[in-house]
Amino acid sequence: MVLICALAVAINSEAVMLDRVVAVIDKDVITWSELYRMMEFEMSDKLKGMKQSEKLAFLKTTERQALDKLIEMKLILSEAQRRGIALSQKELDAAIDDIRVKYKVTPEEFAELLKKEGFTFDEYKKRFADQIIIQKLTSAEIYGKVMVSDEEVKARMNNISAAPDSGSNPGKYRIRLILILKKNDAQEDKKIEDKMAEIYTELTKGADFAKLAAKYSEGPNVSNGGDIGFVNKEDMEKDVADIVVGMKAGEFSKVVNSKDSFKIVQLMDKQSSDAPDKHSESVKNEIQDEKAKEHYKDFIKSLKDKRVIKILL
């Protein structure tokens, strides 16, 4: 059972010897070990079965991107504290209870599962609490300030309708993808196929498609939950096109074994010429997501401008 990304075991003595400061925010330091522990937490599934040397080599390829993310998290948490945004013990307990209920485990079983995955209940609570506080602030600061007018929706709809072979084409579909590329190695590809089967099982249990896409997918627009927008049927791979034509909005496919990848497809919306107004809500959401991305960039920039940040990686 996968509850969340497993927190990896402590970095071994070889790694600790190499510990160093990789960034400074004002006078607060971020160490190499803190960064790598966060990376192990975020990418635990990919690291399973790796030797320590293999793990370090793999994490080295993504450490700068991970450091940027860690800095953003720390800036947001600091801003949340400044604004008095906090999480009560009651709220945290309720959120954890929701997870336990979802996976049908008792408090004792939950704690034991966390222990088996390599971290303590207190460690889990701290990371989970930070995630909730970040969501609280970004929801208020980003989505709470993003407004989309009817005029903007109409203009976007008109542009879609005016484009050659666009929204009026009944064969156009808005889809999300969870895609992992094949390695052209039978054993490695079998591992990927098994991983995709696990992801599919999570989806059948109610997991959020966009979150799983952001976590696992190697396809386009992972930061937007794998949403690749509207695609003409004739522009899709045949195996994908054959699947989506029979799907309803919100449904997702089983694992598709394509030539170069394994993928799971979710149909978000269809466009047809006979009922263009039907799609106004999805267009509004699309515009809102685009604006939210820009607001988030501006928000993070404003936080960085107030601090002295040094990257030493």
N, C-alpha and C positions, 0 to 999 in steps of 0.2 A: 504493500500500500504506500503510495506516495502522498504524504501530507503537504509538504512544501519542499523546497530545495533543502537537502540535508546539509547541516553545518559540518564541515569537514573536521577531521581530527587535527589536533595541534600540530603545528609545523615542527618537523624533527630538528634535532640538535644541529645538523649541518646547515639548515636554513636559518636558524636563530643566530648562528655565528655571523651570518651575512646581513643581519638586520641593520637598517640604516634609515635615515630620514629621506622620504621621497617627495614630500611637499610640506609647505608651511602656510597656514592661513593666519595672518597676523603673527601671534606668538604660539599658536597651537600647531603641533607637528603631526604629520601623518607618517607612520613608519611603514617600511617594506612589509613587515609581518602583518600589520593591520590590513594593508591593501590586499595581500595574498590570501588572508583569511576570508575577506569579503569575496574575493574572486572564487575561492573554493566553495563558499556558500552558494554563490550565484550559479556556478557551473558544475555542481557536484555530480550530476548524472554523466556528464561528458568525461569526468575524471575517474570514474569508477574503474578499478582494475589496472590503473596506471601505476608504474613504479614511481618513486619520488622524483627521480631524475627526469622521467618522461613528463610528469605533472608540471615540474618547474619549467621545462622547455615549452610545454603547451601554453601555460599561463603567461610566459614571457611575451608571446605574440599578441596578447590582448591587454597587457598591463596598463598601457597609456590610456586607452579608452576606458578601462575600469577605474583608473585614477581620476579621470574627469568626472565620472559618475559619482565616485565617492566624495569628491569635493562638492559637487552639486548637492548631494544628500546632506552633508555637514552644513552647508550654507543655508539650506531650507530649514533644517532643524534648529539652527541658531536663530533664524528669523522668526520661526514659530515660537521659540522661547521668549524672544523680545516682545512679541505681540501677546504673550500670555496664552497661547494656544497649547493646551495640554490634554492629556488623556487620563481620566480617572481610573482607579483600580477597578471600579465597577464596570466601566466601559470595556476595559481590556479583558476582564474575566468573561463578560458577555460575548465578546468577539471570539475568544478562544473556545467558549462553550459551543458557539455556532459551528466551529470547525469540527469539534468532537462529535456533535450531533450529526453533521453531514457524513462523517466517516463511521458513525455508529460505534464509538469506542468510549469506555469509561475513563474518568480522570487518571486512574492507575494505568490503564492500558495505553493511554495517550503518552504519559510520562515514560513508560517503558519503550514505546516506539521511538520517541525522541532520543532516548538513551542509546538504543540500537543504531540509530542513524548518526550518532557521534556527537551529540551536544546535550547540554543540560536544559532543564525546563526554564531556568532563569535566563540562560542565554537566548533561548527561543523567544521568551516574553519580551526581552529587550529589543531584539530585532523586529519583532512583530509590532511592538508599540511604536517604534520609530517609523515603520511603514505607514501606520495609521495616521500618525501626526503629519507626515509628509503629504498624505492624501487629503487630510483636512485643510491644510494651508493651500495646496495647489488647486483643490476644488474651489475654494473661496476666491483665490487670487486669479486663477485662469478661467475656469468655466463660469464662475460667478460673474465675470465681467465681459464675457463674450456674448455679443448681441448680433443676431442675424435678422435683417429686415425682410419683409415680404418682397420689396423691390429687388433685393439682392438675389433672392430665390428665383424670382421671375426672370431676371437677367440671365442667370446661369441656365435656367430651363430653356430660354430662347436661344442661347448659344449652342446648347446641346441639340436642339431641334434643327438649327440652321446648319450645323456641321454635316459634311457629306457622310452618309451611312452612319448617322449618329443615333440619338435616343429614339427616333421614330422607327428604327429598325427593330422588329419584334425579336430578333435574335441577339439582343445585346444583354449581357448579364453582369451584375456587380458581384464579385467574388472575393473571398479571402483564401489565402493559401497557407498551409503549414507544409514546408518543403525541405527535405534534406537530400543533398546531392549524394549520388553513389560514388564509391571510391574505386570502382573497377577491380575490386578484390572480393572474392566470394565470401570469405569469412567476415570481412568488414561490412559488406553489404547485408549479410544476414543479421549482424548486430543492429544495423540501421533499421532494417525491416522490423526487427523485434521491438526496437525503441518506438517506431511509429505505431506498432500495434498497442503498446502501452499508452501512448498519447490518445489513440482512438478510444481505448477503454476509459480513460479519464473523461473524454468528451461525452461518452454515453452515460457517465455518472453525473453529468451536469457541469463539468468544468467549463470555464469561459474560453471560447475559441481564440479570441484576440489575445488573451493573456498567454495562452500556450504557444501561439504563433510568435509573440514577442520573445518568449523564453527559448524556443527550440528551433524555429524556422531559419533556414539559410536562404530563403527566397526574398523577393522584393518587399519593401515597405514593412519590415518587421516592427519598426518603431510605431507604426500605425496598425498593429495587430494583423499584419499580412494583407491588409485591404489594398487590392490593386486597381480598384475602381471598375468602371464598366468596360467590358471586353466583348467585341463581336464574336459570335460563335465561330465564324470562319478563321478567326485569329487564334483560337485555342488549339491545343493539342487535341487530336481526335478523341482520345480516351476521356479527357476532361469534358469536352463538348458533349459527348454522348451521355455523360452523367448529369450535367447541370440542366439539360433540357427537360429532364423528368423530375427535377427537384422543386420543392416549394421554398419560399424565402425562409431562412433560418435553419434549414436542414443542412447536414454535412454528409460527405461521402465516406465510404470505407477507405482504407489505404489503397491508393492507386500506384501500381508499379509501372512507372514510365521508363523510357529508355535510359535517361540520365539521372533519374531521381525517384524517390518515393514521396508521395504527396497526399494530403487530405484537403478536400475542397469544401468550402462552405458557400452556399448561395445566399447573398444578402438581399438582392433585389433583381427584378426584371424590368425592362423598359419595352413598351409597346406603343404604337401610334394611336390606338383607340382610346387610351386613358392616360394622357400625359400628366394630369394633375395628381394621379395616384402616387407619383414618384417625388412630389414636392418635399415630403418629409425627409426622404433619404438625401435629397439635394441639400436641404437645410442642414442636416447632420454633417454632410460632407464639408460644407462651408464652415460650419462651427469647428470641426476638427482642424481645418486648415488655419483658421484664426487662432485656435488654441495653441497650435504649435508655435506660431509667431509670438503670441503673448508669453509663452513659456520661455522662449529664447530671450525676449526682452526682460522678463522677470529675473532670470538667472544672471543676465548681464548687469542689471541694476544691483543685484546682491554682490557680484564680483567687484563692481566699481567702488563699493564701500569698504572693501577689504584689501589688504596687501597679500597677494598670493604668489608664492614662489614654487615653481616646479623644479625638483631636483632629481627626477628620475633619469 
